[in-house]
Amino acid sequence: MQVKLAKTKKILWFLGLWCAGVVGLSVLSGLIKLLMYWAGLRG
């Protein structure tokens, strides 16, 4: 039972990390697009 719990915890941690990575990347790409758009307006 204890081993199963540890395995589940590991899977959940991995999923959380993956979700954070995906969200971080989409936010980052959105910011870059916004900056490029803003630079284009000013240029």
C-alpha positions, 0 to 999 in steps of 0.5 A: 500500500505504501509503495503504491502511494509513493508511485501515485505521488510521483505520477501526480508530481510529474503531471503537475510539473508537466502542466506547469511547463506547458502553462509557462511555455504558453504564457512565455510565447504569448508575452513574446508575441505581445512584445513583438507586436508592441515593437512593431507598433512603435517601429 
